[in-house]
């Protein structure tokens, strides 16, 4: 082969490689992007059949986190609304590596990437973007001098970057597979100079990287303006007013093969985007500076401390006698009182574990508002109930029966078990069996049957009680060791 011909072949191969996923203008061929070709054929009908919406989120100060025992976050709240709209159970998967999210999506581990993702043409070769959630722009995040409060405006301006062109031959730190990295490459080309890009660990959230600037570990980074602003409200040493891009659309991400699912999510976003409730959720996480500061300073904020409540040590101690995961017991206590030792119900239940007066007396509880007494008595009562279900070999089912009895009374749960057996269902299985019979005990035709000894019960209460405790427990496992 002649040298010239060899060069032409190399160029042709290079062009072909760049054209993966494209079709020529005449429509003569279609070359599929391997990432898309290898993605699963899973669309709305499959998701509906499973009954579960699996969403990949980032553990961060605005997307998904734990505060005072409760899961919170912009993406989390919207996902709950979307799952309710689709009549699906929500399953949250926390991203461990921001570089391989598209791979996780396309192989079917999740159905949706739900965190602030900038729509770019480069990314569109691999995935589809939903309708945008909001608009923002990228800004430079830099640290003011330590003595900035003593400096005049003019003196301060001399010590910081005031124009992106000043970044030429300087270093900016970002994750490699991020829109910020793409933007820095484009910016270098636009300015005809070189910005040195320091690539950071792909597990770091943008909020964590901003904190690195605050602490002086890195000099500069890039962030979406709304995220930069809310972080700067807590760290005024940050300077975030230099734009790096024009307005950009922020959206969620779906597989290219999930066309029907994307259309459903698009319609939902369009129906919500301009509504008051949507704006309330957005403002809660990106504009409410007071709330952000309060969370960041709290001991019970999962990004700061590995704690659920001020009673964690007590809960751990008393969970041992049950041989339960202490985080599960903590979730039940949140369900009962939101960790308020002075909480009381309309029925007269009091304290962290909302113990009724007659039960408190039987458990030797003198002061239900005393956290130690409440936890001691409440867990002793749980242990008694747990002993009533020794015949249930599966520990998870046994715990659910115990908690249901704590909520609505042992007699009603035993009634539901007898009813399940009479209906040919498994009396030691909670889901799709005894929980259904508790719901059935709302109706006279069921609670008047001969198998039922304790009559009517509002079965939706224990059923929802169990579901909410275990949903919260799953969040706790994500955040708390």
Helices and strands as residue ranges (DSSP letters): H 3-18, H 34-37, H 44-50, E 52-57, E 65-67, E 70-72, H 74-86, E 89-94, H 101-106, E 112-118, H 121-124, E 128-129, E 134-136, E 138-143, G 148-150, H 153-158, G 164-167, E 171-175, H 179-191, E 196-200, H 206-214, E 220-224, H 225-234, E 238-243, E 248-254, H 259-272, H 276-286, H 289-297, H 312-320, H 326-337, H 357-362, H 371-387, H 395-408, H 410-422, I 430-434, H 435-440, H 444-447, H 459-479
